[in-house]
Structures are given as C-alpha cells and as structure tokens.
Amino acid sequence: MVHLQYKTFLGMLACACLVTGCGPEVETYSVARQDEGTARPAVAPGMPGGTSNAPAAESGVRWGSPEQWQELPASGMRLGSFQVESDAGTGDVSVIVLAGDGGGLVSNVNRWRGQIGLAPVTEEEIRAGIEEIEIPGGTVLFVELRGPDGGDGILGGLLDWEGQTWFFKMTAPDAMITENHDIFRAWLQTVEVSGNAELE
C-alpha cells in the first residue's frame, strides 16, 4: 500500500514539473514604446514663412563657388553653405529658400538688422539701401548691413522666383564684410535659374 502511494506521489510530482515548466524558461522583457514620429515644425525658429525642402539640384536655382570660400555640405534648411576664413576671423555663408515671400522684404531685413544689434527701419529706408542685381532669369536684391561699434555685419541677397524666396547671406566680423563685399556681390551675379546655361 505504501509502495502504491509512493508511485502515485512520483506521478503527481512529474505532472507538476511539466505544468510549472521544468523545460526551457521563457523570459519577458519590457520595451519602451517608440513614438510614431515627431512632426517637424512648419517654420524653423527665427525664419518667417514656410520652408521648401526641394534639393538645390532640383530647385532650378544654381550658384557658383568662390575660390576664396570653403564649400560645405548642405544640411538642414541650408541648400548651400560656405565657411570663410581670414586674419579678421571666420564668416558663415548660407543659402536658404522659403515658400512665398518668406515674410517679406521689410521683415527679413529688419530681422537681419536685429541679429547684429541694429534697430528696425522703415521700408523706404530699406529700399534706399538696396542694390538690384540683374541675373539670368531674375533680380537679386543686395543688402549690406554693418553692426554697431565694428561688430558683426551681414551681406545678403534676396531672390523672388516662382513662388519662393531665396536668401543668400554672409554673417562675419566687420573687417571680413569689407574684405568680402565685392566677392559676395560677384557671387550673387553667378546665381541662375533653370533654363539658362550651366555654371562653370
């Protein structure tokens, strides 16, 4: 009788072992849920209007590369980027495109003025200081801004073309603005829109 009970106990033990998993263990992990995607802002900080993500090669707008400047890869909103070095310091050149009027001439020039410590001015004053540069297929508005007390300055170009506004901009120490004034102006003259001869 005892022997039978012992065999019954062994059988129940074997069943319990199968039920409780004497075989391979199964482990569980907690995995943080990934966001389905972060929406990109329609407007980049400090830039009015919407942005255009069209690559420069497909945009129909092209420009040259001054030998005095170091061309850098395009990134983010920049479709063109250069670094300028001299004994006076380092300058930054960018090419950015926005949809529509990009906020308008007055808003953009006054934004640039604010970046170098200048007070806003009227549209009449802005237009009085602008030079119109004719390029194949359009007109670039050339702006030169000098910061107070010999601080940073800005050389800028604005091109309105096919529902977009293109911004060509150099920010640099005052002495570099002087050194690069003619180079920047000549660079704006290399800008072309689609349908014209390729840049050399």
Secondary structure, 3 states (H helix, E strand, C coil): CHHHHHHHHHHHHHHHHHHHCCCCCCCCCCCCCCCCCCCCCCCCCCCCCCECCCCHHHHCEECCCCCCCEEECCECCEEEEEEEEECCEEEEEEEEEEECCCCCHHHHHHHHHHHCCCCCCCHHHHHHCCEEEEECCEEEEEEEEECHHHCEEEEEEEEEECCEEEEEEEEEEHHHHHHHHHHHHHHHHCCEECCCCCCC
